[in-house]
């Protein structure tokens, strides 16, 4: 296996964890949580976010570093296919959205005990994860065009 292939495998693995995790959270976990009482729902959100965001704190830099590494091993920004540049832009945008979630509504969610503020934070987190999920799925489509 070449260095490029190893970096690409790592890149894809982390991307699948991130985008797949968001899809699972948005399309499977969240609707399923309606079956449990609000206090337990808040506790579950707390535990899920803590674990998932820890995964993303590791996956996100690996995706960015490996993406730039693959670019440097194969092309430069001027000669790379448009899909590469699009994936870089989308990846940077997804990273910015994640940071906005983590340091914005998720920080507020962790620090408050007021149910209204927690609900408001959860709504903001849900919307931003939905945005990031769309960006991630678009990135996957762009990668498939390469």
For each residue, the residues with C-beta under 8 A, 3 or more apart:
1: 5 6
2: 5 6
3: 6 7 73
4: 7 8 70 73 74
5: 1 2 8 9
6: 1 2 3 9 10
7: 3 4 10 11 66 69 70 73
8: 4 5 11 12 66 70
9: 5 6 12 13
10: 6 7 13 14 62 66
11: 7 8 14 15 62 63 66 67 70
12: 8 9 15 16
13: 9 10 16 17
14: 10 11 17 18 58 59 60 62 63 66
15: 11 12 18 19 59 63 136 139 140
16: 12 13 19 20
17: 13 14 20 21 55 59
18: 14 15 21 22 55 56 59 60 63 94 136
19: 15 16 22 23 133 136 137 139 140
20: 16 17 23 24
21: 17 18 24 25 52 55 56
22: 18 19 25 26 129 132 133 136
23: 19 20 26 27 28 133 137
24: 20 21 27 28 29
25: 21 22 28 29 30 48 52 129
26: 22 23 29 30 126 129 130 133
27: 23 24 30 31
28: 23 24 25 31 32
29: 24 25 26 32 33 48
30: 25 26 27 33 126
31: 27 28 34
32: 28 29 35
33: 29 30 36 41 44 45
34: 31
35: 32
36: 33 40 41 44
37: 40 41
38: 41 42 115
39: 42 43
40: 36 37 43 44
41: 33 36 37 38 44 45
42: 38 39 45 46 115 118
43: 39 40 46 47
44: 33 36 40 41 47 48
45: 33 41 42 48 49 109 122
46: 42 43 49 50 109 110
47: 43 44 50 51
48: 25 29 44 45 51 52
49: 45 46 52 53 106 109 125
50: 46 47 53 54
51: 47 48 54 55
52: 21 25 48 49 55 56
53: 49 50 56 57 102 106
54: 50 51 57 58
55: 17 18 21 51 52 58 59
56: 18 21 52 53 59 60 98
57: 53 54 60 61
58: 14 54 55 61 62
59: 14 15 17 18 55 56 62 63
60: 14 18 56 57 63 64 94 95 98
61: 57 58 64 65
62: 10 11 14 58 59 65 66
63: 11 14 15 18 59 60 66 67 91
64: 60 61 67 68 91 92 95
65: 61 62 68 69
66: 7 8 10 11 14 62 63 69 70
67: 11 63 64 70 71 87 88 91
68: 64 65 71 72 88
69: 7 65 66 72 73
70: 4 7 8 11 66 67 73 74
71: 67 68 74 75 76 77 80 84 88
72: 68 69 76
73: 3 4 7 69 70
74: 4 70 71 80
75: 71 79 80 81 84
76: 71 72 79 80
77: 71 80 85
78:
79: 75 76
80: 71 74 75 76 77 84 85
81: 75 84 85 146
82: 85 86
83: 86 87 142 143 145 146
84: 71 75 80 81 87 88 146
85: 77 80 81 82 88 89
86: 82 83 89 90 139 142
87: 67 83 84 90 91 139 142 143
88: 67 68 71 84 85 91 92
89: 85 86 92 93
90: 86 87 93 94 135 136 138 139 142
91: 63 64 67 87 88 94 95 139
92: 64 88 89 95 96
93: 89 90 96 97 135
94: 18 60 90 91 97 98 132 135 136 139
95: 60 64 91 92 98 99
96: 92 93 99 100
97: 93 94 100 101 128 131 132 135
98: 56 60 94 95 101 102 132
99: 95 96 102 103
100: 96 97 103 104 128
101: 97 98 104 105 106 124 125 128 129 132
102: 53 98 99 106 107
103: 99 100 106 107
104: 100 101 107 108 124
105: 101 108 109 120 121 122 124 125 128
106: 49 53 101 102 103 109 110 121 125
107: 102 103 104 110 111
108: 104 105 111 112 117 120 121
109: 45 46 49 105 106 112 117 118 121 122 125
110: 46 106 107
111: 107 108
112: 108 109 117 118 121
113: 118
114: 117 118
115: 38 42 118 119
116: 119 120
117: 108 109 112 114 120 121
118: 42 109 112 113 114 115 121 122
119: 115 116 122 123
120: 105 108 116 117 123 124
121: 105 106 108 109 112 117 118 124 125
122: 45 105 109 118 119 125 126
123: 119 120 126 127
124: 101 104 105 120 121 127 128
125: 49 101 105 106 109 121 122 128 129
126: 26 30 122 123 129 130
127: 123 124 130 131
128: 97 100 101 105 124 125 131 132
129: 22 25 26 101 125 126 132 133
130: 26 126 127 133 134
131: 97 127 128 134 135
132: 22 94 97 98 101 128 129 135 136
133: 19 22 23 26 129 130 136 137
134: 130 131 137 138
135: 90 93 94 97 131 132 138 139
136: 15 18 19 22 90 94 132 133 139 140
137: 19 23 133 134 140 141
138: 90 134 135 141 142
139: 15 19 86 87 90 91 94 135 136 142 143
140: 15 19 136 137 143 144
141: 137 138 144 145
142: 83 86 87 90 138 139 145 146
143: 83 87 139 140 146
144: 140 141
145: 83 141 142
146: 81 83 84 142 143
